[in-house]
Amino acid sequence: MDYKALSTLLKTISDSNRLEIIDLLSCGELCACDLLEHFQFS
């Protein structure tokens, strides 16, 4: 097991906004403008 790669992956998905983006994309492809409609940032 590559612990450095696993650590990097876990840091990446530990952000709640990133998890929400992953969840939204799990239902199908979305363009950036569609993703931004769900968030309060640009």
Secondary structure, DSSP 8 states (H G I E B T S, - for coil): --HHHHHHHHHHHTSHHHHHHHHHHTTS---HHHHHTTSS--
